[in-house]
Amino acid sequence: MKILVVDDDAINRLILQKLFERERHIVVTAENGLEALAILIEEDDIHVVITDIMMPEMDGIALLAEIKLNEKISKLPIIGFTAGDIDYFRSITPLSFDRLLPKPMNFHELYAITNQFVQERAN
């Protein structure tokens, strides 16, 4: 499985990277939505996107919209996470994340959710 982790916090990126690499998955990281979008357009073998919502330059909501509008990548599962109010972000986002999780995250739950989305997409 190849995962794109998007977060402006270097520690969060590192923790998520190590979590998935420990299980022998490939992890690509980006610091914001603009960087993530460039990676998604360039690499065609990403299986899932895990993104923070509140980031500079392009936030997770704008990234979600760009992904869903791009036919090439629109079917990618997108897991969002935030330290903010999840209900608020759900109410202002016309498109929905496949899953939206609160920070701090339960990393084992995130791993299980990510695996589930990739398995469902493969079948």
C-alpha positions in Angstrom: 0.0 0.0 0.0 1.2 3.5 -0.8 0.0 6.3 1.4 0.2 10.1 1.0 0.4 11.8 4.4 -0.3 15.5 4.3 0.4 17.7 7.4 2.2 20.9 8.1 3.4 19.5 11.4 6.7 17.6 10.9 6.2 15.5 14.0 2.8 14.2 12.9 4.1 13.4 9.4 7.0 11.4 11.0 4.7 9.5 13.4 2.3 8.5 10.6 5.2 7.7 8.3 6.8 5.4 10.8 3.4 3.8 11.7 2.9 2.7 8.1 6.5 1.9 7.2 6.7 -0.4 10.2 4.1 -2.6 8.4 6.2 -2.3 5.2 4.0 0.2 3.4 5.3 3.0 1.3 4.7 6.5 2.6 5.0 9.8 0.7 4.7 13.0 2.6 3.7 16.6 1.9 3.6 19.7 4.0 0.4 21.2 2.5 -2.3 20.6 -0.1 -0.4 22.2 -3.0 2.5 19.9 -2.5 0.2 16.9 -2.1 -1.7 17.8 -5.3 1.6 17.9 -7.2 2.5 14.5 -5.9 -0.9 13.0 -6.7 -0.7 14.3 -10.3 2.9 13.0 -10.7 2.5 9.6 -9.0 -0.3 7.3 -10.2 0.1 4.6 -7.6 -1.1 6.3 -4.4 -3.8 4.2 -2.7 -5.0 6.5 0.0 -4.6 10.1 1.2 -4.4 11.0 4.9 -4.6 14.8 5.4 -4.8 17.4 8.1 -7.5 20.0 7.5 -5.8 23.1 8.8 -2.7 23.9 6.8 -1.1 26.9 5.1 -1.1 27.5 1.3 -3.8 24.9 0.6 -5.8 23.3 3.4 -7.3 19.9 3.5 -10.7 21.0 2.4 -9.4 22.7 -0.7 -7.2 19.6 -1.3 -10.3 17.4 -1.0 -12.1 19.5 -3.6 -9.2 19.4 -6.0 -9.0 15.6 -5.7 -12.7 15.1 -6.2 -12.7 17.3 -9.3 -9.8 15.5 -11.0 -11.0 12.4 -12.8 -7.7 10.7 -12.6 -7.6 10.7 -8.7 -11.3 11.3 -7.8 -11.8 7.8 -6.5 -8.9 7.9 -3.9 -10.1 7.4 -0.3 -9.4 10.5 1.7 -9.1 10.5 5.5 -9.1 13.9 7.1 -8.1 14.8 10.6 -8.2 17.9 12.7 -7.8 19.4 16.1 -10.7 21.6 15.3 -14.5 21.0 15.5 -15.3 18.1 13.3 -19.0 19.0 13.0 -18.1 22.5 11.9 -15.9 21.2 9.1 -18.5 18.7 8.0 -21.1 21.6 7.8 -18.9 23.9 5.7 -17.5 21.2 3.3 -19.8 20.5 0.3 -17.8 17.3 -0.4 -17.2 14.8 2.3 -14.1 13.0 3.4 -14.3 9.2 3.4 -13.5 9.5 7.1 -12.9 12.6 9.3 -11.0 11.9 12.6 -10.3 14.1 15.6 -6.8 14.9 16.9 -5.2 13.5 18.9 -5.6 10.4 16.8 -5.7 6.8 17.8 -3.0 5.6 15.4 -4.1 2.0 15.6 -7.6 3.0 14.6 -6.3 5.1 11.8 -4.2 2.2 10.5 -7.2 -0.1 10.6 -9.4 2.4 8.8 -6.7 3.0 6.1 -6.3 -0.7 5.5 -10.1 -1.2 5.3 -10.4 1.6 2.6 -7.6 0.1 0.5 -9.0 -3.4 0.8 -12.5 -2.3 -0.2 -11.1 -0.3 -3.2 -9.1 -3.4 -4.3 -12.2 -5.6 -4.4 
